[in-house]
Amino acid sequence: MGQKISPAEPEQHPGVATAEQGVVLLDGPDGVAIAMTPEAAEETGRRLMAAAQEAASQTSAEAHPS
C-alpha cells in the first residue's frame, strides 16, 4: 500500500471499432478487446471525445503558459 504506480506510455494508435451482429467491438493494442451494446458504445464515444478535448487543452496550456 502507498506504492506509486508509474503510468504507462500512452497509446499513439487508435483502436479499431467494428459492428457485428448488433454488437460493437473495439480492438486496441496488445490484444485488448471489448464488446459493447450500441448504447454503451455511443456513450463511450461521447466520453472519449470530451476527455480528448480536455486533454488536448491541457497539453496546449502547458506548452503556452500564460
Buried (B, 14 or more C-beta within 10 A) or exposed (E): EEEEEEEEEEEEEEBEBEEEEEEBBBEBEEEEEBEBEEEEBEEBBEEEEEEEEEEEEEEEEEEEEE
